[in-house]
Amino acid sequence: MAQKVITVNINVYEQTVNNRHSAYEIKDVNKYLDEGWTIKECIHSATSAPNWTNITFILEKL
């Protein structure tokens, strides 16, 4: 079994967005999912910057 860890930083308060609700496609994670990896765990981490959020994906491939 192989594992990969990917951490993504997302700006959740974009100045150019009017409705303040956004959906993000994370291309690196999608690439691994297309290659047969699965998401074993998803971890949200707090940051000291109020406009950013960190998400860590633990991927697994059997």
PDB file with one MODEL, atoms N, CA, C and O in Angstrom:
MODEL        1
ATOM      1  N   MET A   1       0.836  -1.171   0.000  1.00  0.00           N
ATOM      2  CA  MET A   1       0.000   0.000   0.000  1.00  0.00           C
ATOM      3  C   MET A   1       0.889   1.245   0.000  1.00  0.00           C
ATOM      4  O   MET A   1       1.837   1.341   0.779  1.00  0.00           O
ATOM      5  N   ALA A   2       0.578   2.180  -0.867  1.00  0.00           N
ATOM      6  CA  ALA A   2       1.331   3.431  -0.958  1.00  0.00           C
ATOM      7  C   ALA A   2       0.455   4.581  -0.467  1.00  0.00           C
ATOM      8  O   ALA A   2      -0.771   4.530  -0.571  1.00  0.00           O
ATOM      9  N   GLN A   3       1.101   5.623   0.070  1.00  0.00           N
ATOM     10  CA  GLN A   3       0.379   6.800   0.523  1.00  0.00           C
ATOM     11  C   GLN A   3       1.063   8.064   0.027  1.00  0.00           C
ATOM     12  O   GLN A   3       2.275   8.091  -0.183  1.00  0.00           O
ATOM     13  N   LYS A   4       0.271   9.101  -0.156  1.00  0.00           N
ATOM     14  CA  LYS A   4       0.765  10.439  -0.484  1.00  0.00           C
ATOM     15  C   LYS A   4       0.035  11.412   0.422  1.00  0.00           C
ATOM     16  O   LYS A   4      -1.104  11.169   0.820  1.00  0.00           O
ATOM     17  N   VAL A   5       0.699  12.519   0.746  1.00  0.00           N
ATOM     18  CA  VAL A   5       0.086  13.574   1.535  1.00  0.00           C
ATOM     19  C   VAL A   5       0.185  14.867   0.731  1.00  0.00           C
ATOM     20  O   VAL A   5       1.267  15.266   0.300  1.00  0.00           O
ATOM     21  N   ILE A   6      -0.965  15.514   0.538  1.00  0.00           N
ATOM     22  CA  ILE A   6      -1.013  16.780  -0.196  1.00  0.00           C
ATOM     23  C   ILE A   6      -1.687  17.811   0.694  1.00  0.00           C
ATOM     24  O   ILE A   6      -2.785  17.577   1.200  1.00  0.00           O
ATOM     25  N   THR A   7      -1.035  18.947   0.885  1.00  0.00           N
ATOM     26  CA  THR A   7      -1.635  20.049   1.635  1.00  0.00           C
ATOM     27  C   THR A   7      -1.961  21.176   0.674  1.00  0.00           C
ATOM     28  O   THR A   7      -1.135  21.574  -0.147  1.00  0.00           O
ATOM     29  N   VAL A   8      -3.183  21.684   0.790  1.00  0.00           N
ATOM     30  CA  VAL A   8      -3.673  22.734  -0.094  1.00  0.00           C
ATOM     31  C   VAL A   8      -4.028  23.948   0.751  1.00  0.00           C
ATOM     32  O   VAL A   8      -4.681  23.823   1.787  1.00  0.00           O
ATOM     33  N   ASN A   9      -3.597  25.120   0.306  1.00  0.00           N
ATOM     34  CA  ASN A   9      -3.949  26.380   0.962  1.00  0.00           C
ATOM     35  C   ASN A   9      -4.941  27.110   0.077  1.00  0.00           C
ATOM     36  O   ASN A   9      -4.674  27.323  -1.106  1.00  0.00           O
ATOM     37  N   ILE A  10      -6.086  27.499   0.633  1.00  0.00           N
ATOM     38  CA  ILE A  10      -7.135  28.147  -0.148  1.00  0.00           C
ATOM     39  C   ILE A  10      -7.475  29.491   0.476  1.00  0.00           C
ATOM     40  O   ILE A  10      -7.705  29.591   1.681  1.00  0.00           O
ATOM     41  N   ASN A  11      -7.505  30.532  -0.367  1.00  0.00           N
ATOM     42  CA  ASN A  11      -7.955  31.854   0.069  1.00  0.00           C
ATOM     43  C   ASN A  11      -9.475  31.830   0.045  1.00  0.00           C
ATOM     44  O   ASN A  11     -10.077  31.742  -1.025  1.00  0.00           O
ATOM     45  N   VAL A  12     -10.102  31.909   1.216  1.00  0.00           N
ATOM     46  CA  VAL A  12     -11.557  31.789   1.307  1.00  0.00           C
ATOM     47  C   VAL A  12     -12.277  33.133   1.241  1.00  0.00           C
ATOM     48  O   VAL A  12     -13.503  33.185   1.338  1.00  0.00           O
ATOM     49  N   TYR A  13     -11.536  34.199   1.081  1.00  0.00           N
ATOM     50  CA  TYR A  13     -12.147  35.526   1.002  1.00  0.00           C
ATOM     51  C   TYR A  13     -11.537  36.291  -0.151  1.00  0.00           C
ATOM     52  O   TYR A  13     -10.657  37.130   0.038  1.00  0.00           O
ATOM     53  N   GLU A  14     -12.007  35.998  -1.335  1.00  0.00           N
ATOM     54  CA  GLU A  14     -11.491  36.667  -2.525  1.00  0.00           C
ATOM     55  C   GLU A  14     -12.192  38.010  -2.687  1.00  0.00           C
ATOM     56  O   GLU A  14     -13.419  38.085  -2.611  1.00  0.00           O
ATOM     57  N   GLN A  15     -11.440  39.043  -2.904  1.00  0.00           N
ATOM     58  CA  GLN A  15     -11.998  40.384  -3.049  1.00  0.00           C
ATOM     59  C   GLN A  15     -12.884  40.529  -4.274  1.00  0.00           C
ATOM     60  O   GLN A  15     -13.772  41.381  -4.283  1.00  0.00           O
ATOM     61  N   THR A  16     -12.672  39.726  -5.305  1.00  0.00           N
ATOM     62  CA  THR A  16     -13.408  39.886  -6.554  1.00  0.00           C
ATOM     63  C   THR A  16     -14.719  39.106  -6.583  1.00  0.00           C
ATOM     64  O   THR A  16     -15.473  39.223  -7.549  1.00  0.00           O
ATOM     65  N   VAL A  17     -15.011  38.318  -5.559  1.00  0.00           N
ATOM     66  CA  VAL A  17     -16.223  37.497  -5.536  1.00  0.00           C
ATOM     67  C   VAL A  17     -17.335  38.273  -4.846  1.00  0.00           C
ATOM     68  O   VAL A  17     -17.157  38.762  -3.730  1.00  0.00           O
ATOM     69  N   ASN A  18     -18.472  38.386  -5.505  1.00  0.00           N
ATOM     70  CA  ASN A  18     -19.575  39.156  -4.937  1.00  0.00           C
ATOM     71  C   ASN A  18     -20.403  38.388  -3.921  1.00  0.00           C
ATOM     72  O   ASN A  18     -20.793  38.960  -2.903  1.00  0.00           O
ATOM     73  N   ASN A  19     -20.684  37.121  -4.159  1.00  0.00           N
ATOM     74  CA  ASN A  19     -21.575  36.389  -3.260  1.00  0.00           C
ATOM     75  C   ASN A  19     -20.850  35.683  -2.115  1.00  0.00           C
ATOM     76  O   ASN A  19     -21.510  35.135  -1.232  1.00  0.00           O
ATOM     77  N   ARG A  20     -19.542  35.678  -2.099  1.00  0.00           N
ATOM     78  CA  ARG A  20     -18.704  35.103  -1.037  1.00  0.00           C
ATOM     79  C   ARG A  20     -18.842  33.589  -0.866  1.00  0.00           C
ATOM     80  O   ARG A  20     -18.338  33.040   0.114  1.00  0.00           O
ATOM     81  N   HIS A  21     -19.507  32.905  -1.790  1.00  0.00           N
ATOM     82  CA  HIS A  21     -19.585  31.449  -1.765  1.00  0.00           C
ATOM     83  C   HIS A  21     -18.849  30.933  -2.984  1.00  0.00           C
ATOM     84  O   HIS A  21     -19.165  31.313  -4.112  1.00  0.00           O
ATOM     85  N   SER A  22     -17.880  30.078  -2.768  1.00  0.00           N
ATOM     86  CA  SER A  22     -17.072  29.592  -3.876  1.00  0.00           C
ATOM     87  C   SER A  22     -16.844  28.093  -3.752  1.00  0.00           C
ATOM     88  O   SER A  22     -16.840  27.536  -2.654  1.00  0.00           O
ATOM     89  N   ALA A  23     -16.658  27.466  -4.874  1.00  0.00           N
ATOM     90  CA  ALA A  23     -16.256  26.064  -4.924  1.00  0.00           C
ATOM     91  C   ALA A  23     -14.912  26.015  -5.633  1.00  0.00           C
ATOM     92  O   ALA A  23     -14.696  26.725  -6.616  1.00  0.00           O
ATOM     93  N   TYR A  24     -14.014  25.181  -5.138  1.00  0.00           N
ATOM     94  CA  TYR A  24     -12.676  25.103  -5.684  1.00  0.00           C
ATOM     95  C   TYR A  24     -12.408  23.697  -6.195  1.00  0.00           C
ATOM     96  O   TYR A  24     -12.709  22.714  -5.518  1.00  0.00           O
ATOM     97  N   GLU A  25     -11.846  23.606  -7.376  1.00  0.00           N
ATOM     98  CA  GLU A  25     -11.389  22.333  -7.910  1.00  0.00           C
ATOM     99  C   GLU A  25      -9.891  22.260  -7.669  1.00  0.00           C
ATOM    100  O   GLU A  25      -9.150  23.151  -8.084  1.00  0.00           O
ATOM    101  N   ILE A  26      -9.448  21.222  -7.012  1.00  0.00           N
ATOM    102  CA  ILE A  26      -8.037  21.083  -6.663  1.00  0.00           C
ATOM    103  C   ILE A  26      -7.415  20.108  -7.665  1.00  0.00           C
ATOM    104  O   ILE A  26      -7.552  18.890  -7.546  1.00  0.00           O
ATOM    105  N   LYS A  27      -6.735  20.680  -8.645  1.00  0.00           N
ATOM    106  CA  LYS A  27      -6.254  19.896  -9.787  1.00  0.00           C
ATOM    107  C   LYS A  27      -5.254  18.817  -9.398  1.00  0.00           C
ATOM    108  O   LYS A  27      -5.275  17.734  -9.984  1.00  0.00           O
ATOM    109  N   ASP A  28      -4.374  19.074  -8.424  1.00  0.00           N
ATOM    110  CA  ASP A  28      -3.405  18.048  -8.020  1.00  0.00           C
ATOM    111  C   ASP A  28      -4.107  16.840  -7.414  1.00  0.00           C
ATOM    112  O   ASP A  28      -3.733  15.700  -7.691  1.00  0.00           O
ATOM    113  N   VAL A  29      -5.115  17.080  -6.595  1.00  0.00           N
ATOM    114  CA  VAL A  29      -5.858  15.973  -5.996  1.00  0.00           C
ATOM    115  C   VAL A  29      -6.623  15.227  -7.087  1.00  0.00           C
ATOM    116  O   VAL A  29      -6.630  13.996  -7.103  1.00  0.00           O
ATOM    117  N   ASN A  30      -7.262  15.952  -7.991  1.00  0.00           N
ATOM    118  CA  ASN A  30      -7.985  15.305  -9.096  1.00  0.00           C
ATOM    119  C   ASN A  30      -7.073  14.421  -9.930  1.00  0.00           C
ATOM    120  O   ASN A  30      -7.475  13.339 -10.356  1.00  0.00           O
ATOM    121  N   LYS A  31      -5.842  14.879 -10.165  1.00  0.00           N
ATOM    122  CA  LYS A  31      -4.884  14.099 -10.959  1.00  0.00           C
ATOM    123  C   LYS A  31      -4.626  12.744 -10.308  1.00  0.00           C
ATOM    124  O   LYS A  31      -4.619  11.714 -10.982  1.00  0.00           O
ATOM    125  N   TYR A  32      -4.413  12.751  -8.993  1.00  0.00           N
ATOM    126  CA  TYR A  32      -4.152  11.489  -8.292  1.00  0.00           C
ATOM    127  C   TYR A  32      -5.391  10.604  -8.245  1.00  0.00           C
ATOM    128  O   TYR A  32      -5.276   9.383  -8.350  1.00  0.00           O
ATOM    129  N   LEU A  33      -6.570  11.196  -8.091  1.00  0.00           N
ATOM    130  CA  LEU A  33      -7.795  10.401  -8.112  1.00  0.00           C
ATOM    131  C   LEU A  33      -7.970   9.730  -9.465  1.00  0.00           C
ATOM    132  O   LEU A  33      -8.392   8.576  -9.532  1.00  0.00           O
ATOM    133  N   ASP A  34      -7.649  10.438 -10.546  1.00  0.00           N
ATOM    134  CA  ASP A  34      -7.718   9.860 -11.892  1.00  0.00           C
ATOM    135  C   ASP A  34      -6.728   8.708 -12.064  1.00  0.00           C
ATOM    136  O   ASP A  34      -6.953   7.808 -12.873  1.00  0.00           O
ATOM    137  N   GLU A  35      -5.625   8.739 -11.297  1.00  0.00           N
ATOM    138  CA  GLU A  35      -4.608   7.686 -11.370  1.00  0.00           C
ATOM    139  C   GLU A  35      -4.923   6.498 -10.458  1.00  0.00           C
ATOM    140  O   GLU A  35      -4.124   5.568 -10.355  1.00  0.00           O
ATOM    141  N   GLY A  36      -6.080   6.527  -9.800  1.00  0.00           N
ATOM    142  CA  GLY A  36      -6.475   5.392  -8.972  1.00  0.00           C
ATOM    143  C   GLY A  36      -6.249   5.556  -7.478  1.00  0.00           C
ATOM    144  O   GLY A  36      -6.528   4.634  -6.712  1.00  0.00           O
ATOM    145  N   TRP A  37      -5.754   6.701  -7.049  1.00  0.00           N
ATOM    146  CA  TRP A  37      -5.588   6.959  -5.624  1.00  0.00           C
ATOM    147  C   TRP A  37      -6.956   7.260  -5.008  1.00  0.00           C
ATOM    148  O   TRP A  37      -7.848   7.762  -5.692  1.00  0.00           O
ATOM    149  N   THR A  38      -7.121   6.957  -3.729  1.00  0.00           N
ATOM    150  CA  THR A  38      -8.347   7.290  -3.016  1.00  0.00           C
ATOM    151  C   THR A  38      -8.005   8.176  -1.824  1.00  0.00           C
ATOM    152  O   THR A  38      -6.883   8.148  -1.317  1.00  0.00           O
ATOM    153  N   ILE A  39      -8.982   8.961  -1.383  1.00  0.00           N
ATOM    154  CA  ILE A  39      -8.773   9.828  -0.222  1.00  0.00           C
ATOM    155  C   ILE A  39      -9.046   8.998   1.025  1.00  0.00           C
ATOM    156  O   ILE A  39     -10.175   8.571   1.265  1.00  0.00           O
ATOM    157  N   LYS A  40      -8.005   8.778   1.809  1.00  0.00           N
ATOM    158  CA  LYS A  40      -8.123   8.019   3.052  1.00  0.00           C
ATOM    159  C   LYS A  40      -8.595   8.932   4.179  1.00  0.00           C
ATOM    160  O   LYS A  40      -9.389   8.532   5.030  1.00  0.00           O
ATOM    161  N   GLU A  41      -8.093  10.163   4.171  1.00  0.00           N
ATOM    162  CA  GLU A  41      -8.442  11.106   5.241  1.00  0.00           C
ATOM    163  C   GLU A  41      -8.287  12.530   4.721  1.00  0.00           C
ATOM    164  O   GLU A  41      -7.440  12.809   3.873  1.00  0.00           O
ATOM    165  N   CYS A  42      -9.120  13.423   5.246  1.00  0.00           N
ATOM    166  CA  CYS A  42      -9.076  14.838   4.896  1.00  0.00           C
ATOM    167  C   CYS A  42      -9.027  15.617   6.211  1.00  0.00           C
ATOM    168  O   CYS A  42      -9.899  15.455   7.065  1.00  0.00           O
ATOM    169  N   ILE A  43      -8.008  16.458   6.371  1.00  0.00           N
ATOM    170  CA  ILE A  43      -7.785  17.168   7.638  1.00  0.00           C
ATOM    171  C   ILE A  43      -7.801  18.665   7.380  1.00  0.00           C
ATOM    172  O   ILE A  43      -7.057  19.169   6.539  1.00  0.00           O
ATOM    173  N   HIS A  44      -8.652  19.369   8.107  1.00  0.00           N
ATOM    174  CA  HIS A  44      -8.706  20.835   8.023  1.00  0.00           C
ATOM    175  C   HIS A  44      -7.824  21.390   9.135  1.00  0.00           C
ATOM    176  O   HIS A  44      -7.942  20.972  10.286  1.00  0.00           O
ATOM    177  N   SER A  45      -6.939  22.329   8.800  1.00  0.00           N
ATOM    178  CA  SER A  45      -6.025  22.925   9.775  1.00  0.00           C
ATOM    179  C   SER A  45      -6.286  24.417   9.894  1.00  0.00           C
ATOM    180  O   SER A  45      -6.448  25.107   8.888  1.00  0.00           O
ATOM    181  N   ALA A  46      -6.326  24.903  11.099  1.00  0.00           N
ATOM    182  CA  ALA A  46      -6.488  26.339  11.325  1.00  0.00           C
ATOM    183  C   ALA A  46      -5.204  27.071  10.949  1.00  0.00           C
ATOM    184  O   ALA A  46      -4.111  26.513  11.032  1.00  0.00           O
ATOM    185  N   THR A  47      -5.350  28.320  10.538  1.00  0.00           N
ATOM    186  CA  THR A  47      -4.192  29.150  10.215  1.00  0.00           C
ATOM    187  C   THR A  47      -4.274  30.438  11.015  1.00  0.00           C
ATOM    188  O   THR A  47      -5.325  30.775  11.560  1.00  0.00           O
ATOM    189  N   SER A  48      -3.171  31.149  11.083  1.00  0.00           N
ATOM    190  CA  SER A  48      -3.174  32.441  11.767  1.00  0.00           C
ATOM    191  C   SER A  48      -3.699  33.548  10.853  1.00  0.00           C
ATOM    192  O   SER A  48      -4.015  34.639  11.326  1.00  0.00           O
ATOM    193  N   ALA A  49      -3.794  33.283   9.568  1.00  0.00           N
ATOM    194  CA  ALA A  49      -4.326  34.253   8.603  1.00  0.00           C
ATOM    195  C   ALA A  49      -5.830  34.015   8.459  1.00  0.00           C
ATOM    196  O   ALA A  49      -6.236  32.909   8.102  1.00  0.00           O
ATOM    197  N   PRO A  50      -6.658  35.009   8.724  1.00  0.00           N
ATOM    198  CA  PRO A  50      -8.112  34.797   8.730  1.00  0.00           C
ATOM    199  C   PRO A  50      -8.718  34.481   7.364  1.00  0.00           C
ATOM    200  O   PRO A  50      -9.816  33.929   7.303  1.00  0.00           O
ATOM    201  N   ASN A  51      -8.046  34.807   6.289  1.00  0.00           N
ATOM    202  CA  ASN A  51      -8.605  34.592   4.955  1.00  0.00           C
ATOM    203  C   ASN A  51      -8.190  33.272   4.318  1.00  0.00           C
ATOM    204  O   ASN A  51      -8.611  32.970   3.202  1.00  0.00           O
ATOM    205  N   TRP A  52      -7.391  32.499   4.994  1.00  0.00           N
ATOM    206  CA  TRP A  52      -6.863  31.268   4.408  1.00  0.00           C
ATOM    207  C   TRP A  52      -7.307  30.056   5.211  1.00  0.00           C
ATOM    208  O   TRP A  52      -7.522  30.134   6.421  1.00  0.00           O
ATOM    209  N   THR A  53      -7.440  28.941   4.517  1.00  0.00           N
ATOM    210  CA  THR A  53      -7.690  27.665   5.177  1.00  0.00           C
ATOM    211  C   THR A  53      -6.747  26.620   4.564  1.00  0.00           C
ATOM    212  O   THR A  53      -6.427  26.683   3.378  1.00  0.00           O
ATOM    213  N   ASN A  54      -6.323  25.689   5.361  1.00  0.00           N
ATOM    214  CA  ASN A  54      -5.445  24.599   4.913  1.00  0.00           C
ATOM    215  C   ASN A  54      -6.220  23.293   4.971  1.00  0.00           C
ATOM    216  O   ASN A  54      -6.896  23.001   5.957  1.00  0.00           O
ATOM    217  N   ILE A  55      -6.113  22.514   3.910  1.00  0.00           N
ATOM    218  CA  ILE A  55      -6.716  21.187   3.883  1.00  0.00           C
ATOM    219  C   ILE A  55      -5.630  20.197   3.482  1.00  0.00           C
ATOM    220  O   ILE A  55      -4.954  20.373   2.468  1.00  0.00           O
ATOM    221  N   THR A  56      -5.474  19.164   4.285  1.00  0.00           N
ATOM    222  CA  THR A  56      -4.497  18.118   3.996  1.00  0.00           C
ATOM    223  C   THR A  56      -5.253  16.862   3.583  1.00  0.00           C
ATOM    224  O   THR A  56      -6.158  16.405   4.282  1.00  0.00           O
ATOM    225  N   PHE A  57      -4.866  16.316   2.438  1.00  0.00           N
ATOM    226  CA  PHE A  57      -5.445  15.086   1.937  1.00  0.00           C
ATOM    227  C   PHE A  57      -4.428  13.959   2.096  1.00  0.00           C
ATOM    228  O   PHE A  57      -3.294  14.073   1.631  1.00  0.00           O
ATOM    229  N   ILE A  58      -4.825  12.894   2.739  1.00  0.00           N
ATOM    230  CA  ILE A  58      -3.996  11.690   2.799  1.00  0.00           C
ATOM    231  C   ILE A  58      -4.578  10.732   1.770  1.00  0.00           C
ATOM    232  O   ILE A  58      -5.718  10.282   1.887  1.00  0.00           O
ATOM    233  N   LEU A  59      -3.766  10.429   0.757  1.00  0.00           N
ATOM    234  CA  LEU A  59      -4.208   9.571  -0.349  1.00  0.00           C
ATOM    235  C   LEU A  59      -3.601   8.198  -0.191  1.00  0.00           C
ATOM    236  O   LEU A  59      -2.513   8.039   0.362  1.00  0.00           O
ATOM    237  N   GLU A  60      -4.316   7.213  -0.683  1.00  0.00           N
ATOM    238  CA  GLU A  60      -3.873   5.832  -0.547  1.00  0.00           C
ATOM    239  C   GLU A  60      -4.121   5.092  -1.859  1.00  0.00           C
ATOM    240  O   GLU A  60      -5.133   5.301  -2.528  1.00  0.00           O
ATOM    241  N   LYS A  61      -3.179   4.228  -2.207  1.00  0.00           N
ATOM    242  CA  LYS A  61      -3.333   3.388  -3.398  1.00  0.00           C
ATOM    243  C   LYS A  61      -2.934   1.976  -3.023  1.00  0.00           C
ATOM    244  O   LYS A  61      -1.839   1.740  -2.513  1.00  0.00           O
ATOM    245  N   LEU A  62      -3.820   1.053  -3.277  1.00  0.00           N
ATOM    246  CA  LEU A  62      -3.546  -0.345  -2.921  1.00  0.00           C
ATOM    247  C   LEU A  62      -2.721  -1.035  -3.977  1.00  0.00           C
ATOM    248  O   LEU A  62      -2.400  -2.215  -3.837  1.00  0.00           O
TER     249      LEU A  62
ENDMDL
END
